[in-house]
Amino acid sequence: MQNRIFDIKWLTVMLLLNVNNVSAQQKPGDKNTASEAWVKYIDLNTYSKPFWKTDTIVDETVQVIRQGDTASAPLLFKAKKILSVKATNYSKTFQQGKDWDYKNGRLIFGINSTVPFFTKDSLVFNKPKPGNSFSGKAQGTYILFAEGSYFASKQISVTYIKDRGEKWKGPVPQYSASKLPNTGMLLNARKKIKIVFYGNSIETGSNASGYEGAPPYMPSWPDQVIYNLRRHYGNNVGYANTSVPGKLAEWGLDSVQTRVVAENPDLVIIGFGMNDGTAKISPDVYRNQIKGIIDAVRVKKPRAEFILIAPILANPLSVFSGLQSSYKAELDKLAVNGIVIADMTGVHSTLLRYKSYQDMTGNNINHPNDYLVRWYAQFICGLLIK
C-alpha cells in the first residue's frame, strides 16, 4: 500500500511538471523574453565567473531556518567582507546590524530581523498538505514542496569577498578539447556547431527565475552555456534543447531518433538521472540506456561527442532521494575519447557539506535554484572554454 501511495504521488508530480512545461524544445534563434529581462537585474558575465576561481562571490543563496528567536547560517566560504544581503528577487536590501550580522564565519539573524525564514517544523511535518507536500523517508513525515518562485521568495542572496586562503574543495572541470577533439576543433575554428541538450526538467530550466518569469529572470543553465559559448566563439554555435520534464533515460533512449538524431548534433549534453534515481533504476540499467542513446546518435553521426551529467541529489529527507549518487560511477565507465563526465553529483555533495539543501533548492525536492543552476552552467562551460 505504501508503494502504491508513492507511485500515485510520483505520477502526480510528473504530471504537474509536464503541465507547467508544455513546450521544452528550443531551437537556435528562438526568442526568449525571460533572457531579455535579466539585463535589468544581473550581469551574466559576472554570473559566469566560476565560484572556484573568483575572489568575490556574487549572489550566493541562503535559506534562513529558525530555531527559537535567532538563526544562523554559514556561507560556502568564510567571508573577509560582506558586500550585500538582498532578497533573491532584488526587491529589498537587508541592513547589517538590523537584519543580519556576521560573526565567527556565520550570518546571524536576530529576533527583529526582517529576513524571510522557515522553521524546521514548517519544512518537515506530520500531516500532509495537499498540493504542497510529499512523503518523507521517515514513516509518517511529509516534506514541504512548491513549484514556481515560492522557495526563492524565502531565500536571500549574499555577495561577499572570500577570506584569504579559502578554496573550493569539490570537483573542478578540466578543459576538454583533447577529449572532445571534434567539438574543440569546431569551437576554436569558429565553425558551425550544433549542440543538443537532452534531459529532464532540470535541463528545461524549471525553477530558474527566468523560466518562472520572476526577477532576476536568470536564464536556464543551457541558455547560459550557449550565451557563454557564443561570447567566446561567436554566433556559429547553434543548439536545440529537446529535454522534457519528468523523463527518465529509458524515455531518452526510446525518443532518441526524433529528439536527438534528427537534430544532427555535433555535441550532445545528456542530463538524465534525477528521476531515474527516484524511480530506483538500477545503475547498470541506467548506464546501458545512456550508452544506447550514444550508440544511436553515432550510427548517423560517428564523430558526435557527448557530455554526460552525473545528477545533483534529491532532498535526502524525501522519498525522491534514491539512487542518484550511484550513477556517477556508471557514467565513468562510458568515458572514452569523445565522452566526458560533468560531475554535478560531486559538486552538490560537496556543497551540502557546507550549506543546507534549502539554500540551493527551487522546489525542496529535486530542482536547483538560481545559485545551483549557475554551478551547472559554470561546470559545463569549464569543460568547453579554456
Secondary structure, DSSP 8 states (H G I E B T S, - for coil): -HHHHHHHHHHHHHHHHHHHTS---B-TT---HHHHHGGGT--HHHHTS-TTT-SEEEEEEEE-EEBTTBEEEE-SS-EEEEEEEEETTSS-B--BTTTBEEETTEEEE-TT--S--EEHHHHEESS--TTSEEEBSSTT-EEE---TTHHHHHEEEEEEEE-TT----S------TTTSHHHHHHHHTT--EEEEEE-SHHHHTTT-HHHHT-TT----HHHHHHHHHHHHH-TTEEEEE---TT--HHHHHHTHHHHTGGG--SEEEE-TTHHHHHTT--HHHHHHHHHHHHHHHHHH-TT-EEEEEE-----TTBTT-SSGGGHHHHHHTT-STTEEEEEHHHHHHHHTTTS-GGGSBSSSSS-B-HHHHHHHHHHHHHHH--
